[in-house]
Amino acid sequence: MAKPNQKTQSSAKKDEIFSKKNYMLTGIAALVLCIGFILMYSKPGNDIYSFRKITLAPIVVLLGFAIGGYAIFYREKETTED
């Protein structure tokens, strides 16, 4: 019978798609997005043309999406040992 394929811990770590830092950045992106949408919130009858709602909140939301994109494509630098 063939032996089962045993992976070392270092090779098993390379098989992971996202690292801990990717998940942390994704969580930060979700938090920034929530803050942006909270800034956009307006009770009925309030001024909908304030600086906070038409300028600041969309910038914060776009920043959250940018952080999310960075979190997806982020890859830790691999160290080569000789």
N, C-alpha and C positions, 0 to 999 in steps of 0.2 A: 504494500500500500504506500501511497505517496504521503509524505509528511505535509501537514497543513502549513500554509505560508505564514511564517511568523515575521511580523514587522517590528523593527526596532522602534523605540520611542521617538527618535528623531525623524524617521521616515513617516511615522503615523502623524506627527505634527505637521509635516509638509502636506498631507492629504486634506487637512482642514481648509475649507474655503475662506473663512473669515477668522481673524484672530480676536483676542479679547479687546484690543484697541479698536477694531472695526465696530464691534458691538457698542463700545462706549461712545464712539463718534456718532453712531446711528441714534443712540439714546439722546445725545446732546442735540442732534438735528431735530428729533421729535419734540424735545422741550422748547427749542427756539421757534419751531412752527406753531406750537400751542401758544406761546407768548405772542407771536404775531397775530394769530387769529383772535386772541383775547383783546389785543389792542384795537382790532377792527370792530369789535362788538360795540353796538350802540343801542341804547334803549330808545323806544319810539318817542319821538318828539325832541330828541337831542339834535344838536348841530352835526350833520353828517359830512360837512365840508371842513372839518378841523384838520390841522396839520397832522395830528396823530393818526387819523383814520385814512387820509388819502396819500400821505407821504411816508410816515414812519412805519406803519404796520406793513405795507407791501414790501418795503425794503427788508424788514425783519423776516418776513415770510420767504422772500427770495434768498436771503442769507441762510435760512434753515434748509431750503432745497439744495443750495450749493454745498453746505456741510454734509448733507445726505449723499450727494453725488461723490464727494471726496471720500466719504466713509466707505462707499462701495468699491471704489477703485484703489484705495490705500493698500499698500503692501509693504510690510516691514522689510528692511534691507537684510539680505542674507549674508551671514558672515562665513567666510571660507577659512577653514582651518587647514593648515599645511602639515 
